[in-house]
Amino acid sequence: MRIIVAAVGRLKAGPETELAERYRKRAAQTGRALGLRDVGIIEIRESRADAAAKRMLEESIALANIIPAGAGVALLDSTGDNLDSASLAAQIAKFRSLDRPAFVFVIGGADGLAASLRAQAALRISFGAATWPHQLVRVMLLEQIYRATTILTGHPYHRA
């Protein structure tokens, strides 16, 4: 199984990008022991449409087009569940045990995600009530994916 972080927008060179890449590499390395083939990031261009609804639809279509058939889908959503790290690890283990080709974490754009894409989600995750910049959300998500792989492999990084 692959883990994919699909995000609207591109990170520019800088400390957030470096930190995101560090956690992505760590997750990929630790995940090999779990049979994870890869932890990857796919960036979708932000729509340039004038209307928010059209931007949301265009971005959602682009995101939907990169989700492999049969993949598990988790949306980062302010109204989602506030999972602890062990629960996220359990969700990853669940999708791995179902022999899914991928588990895709979707980070939408500023205008949100279309209902059609939201309907595909098996899981909605929130990082709390605060509004976070997309760059930090990506870093936090990749750290949690890394933490989940360490929990599942029994690595001491996670201490509850």
N, C-alpha and C positions, 0 to 999 in steps of 0.2 A: 504494500500500500504506500502511496505517496501522500504527503501532507502538502497542501498548496495554500498559500496566503494570496488571495486575489484582492487587489486594492485599486480603487479609483485614485489616480494621481501618482506622480512620480516623486520619490524622495531625491532631493538635491544632495550633492556631496556635502558632507559635514558630520558632526558627531552623532546625530540620530541615525544616519545611514550606516556609519561604522558600527554602532551598537547593535542595530538590527541585524547586520550581517554577522556579527560575532555570535549572537544568539541563534541565528539560522544555522550557522556552521556547527555549533555545539549540539543543537537539536538533531541535525542530520547525522552527526557522528554517534551520539548516544542512541539514536533511533535505529541504527543498523543492527544492534543487538536484539531489537524487537521485530526485525524484518521490515522496517521502513526503508523503502528504496531511496527516498529523497525528501527533503523539506525545501520547497521552492517558493519563490515569490513571482507573481505575474502582475504587472502594473497595467492598468487600463487608463487611457487618456481621458482627462476630464472633458466632458461635452462643452462645446462652445455655443450651444443653443441659447436663444434669448430668454425663453420661458423656463421656469424651474421644473415644471412638469415634463417638458420635453427633454431637459437635461437628465432628469431622473430616469426617464424611459430609455434614452439612448445609452446611458451608462449601465443600466440594468441589463439591457440586451447584450452589450459587450461582455459583461460579467457572465451572464448565462451561457454565452457561446464558448467560454473556456472551461466550463465545468464538465468533466468527463462523465459519460453515461454511467449510471450506477453509483456515482460518488455520493458520500455523505456530505451534507451542506450545513455549515454553521454560520449564522449571521452575527456580526457585531451590531448590537441594537440597544439603544438606551432603555428600551422597555423589556429587554430580555432578562434571563435569569442571571443572578449574581453568583456564579459558581466559585467554589473554592478550588484550589489546585488539584486536590485529590479527585474531586468530581469531574474536572476536565480530563484528567488522566483516565478515569473510568470510561468517559465517553469515547476517547481515542481508542482505548482497548476494545470497547464494544464494536466500533466500526471496523477495527482490524479483524476481530473475530468473525464478523459477517463477510469477510473476504471481499470488501469493497476495493475498487481500484484506487480510490483516493478519498481523502477527507479534506474538503475545501472550506477554509475560513474566508468569509467575504466581508471586506471593509468597504462600505458604500461611500458615495460622495457626500458633499455638504447638503444636498437636497434629499438624501435618503434613497430608498430602493423601491422599485415598483412592486405592486402586490403580486404579480406573477412570479417574481424572483423570491419574494418573501414566502410564498406558498411552498417552495421547494425545500425550505429549511427544516431540518430535523431538530435543530437546536438554535436557540437565540441566546447570545451571551452579552451581558452588560458589565462594564467596568465601573459601575456605580452611577449615581445621579449626576455627577459633575460632567461638564462638557470638556472633552479632551481634544487637543490637536491631533489630526490624523497621523502625523509623524510619531507622536508618543504612543498612540494606540497600537501602531504597528510594532514598535519596540516592546510594549507591554505584552502584546499577543505572542510575539516570538519568544519572549522570556518565559511565558506560561507554557508554551509548547515545549520548550527545552525542559522546564521544570517537570512537566508531565512525563517526558521520556525518562527523566532521572527517577521519578517515582516508580514508573513501571519496570525499570531495570534494577531498582534497589540501590541506586547511587546515593551517597550521603548529601548531595546538594540540597535536597528538600528536608527541612527539619520542621515538622509541624509544631 
